[in-house]
Amino acid sequence: MTTEREVLEFIIVPPFEQRAAVAAAKEQFENYLGNRFPGYRFKVGPFAPVGDEEEFAVLPVMNFHGDDGKSYMCTPPKRWFVQEIAEACRDFEKQGMKHFAA
């Protein structure tokens, strides 16, 4: 029997040049995304060379442990949903991370 589950957690990797500003507003940023997408969790990850260094990378956490103790893969999120999260990250950036960090 296959166990399926939707991705509920995402790691957000900021653009290289924004890493310090995002780190300063980390808690507010994670809360902002959590409020924008209720039922999902977000964690700001350290900068890593993933994707385009000028864009936010949205990485779904794809594994979970089933009731049987085995590890399973989640159903991949829809591309449009990942794009909505990336757009929310850009909106947060446009609103001024320094404002949120204060």
Summary of the structure (lengths in Angstrom):
residues: 102
radius of gyration: 14.7
end to end distance: 50.0
largest distance: 50.0
contacts: 257
relative contact order: 0.26
helix: 40%
strand: 21%
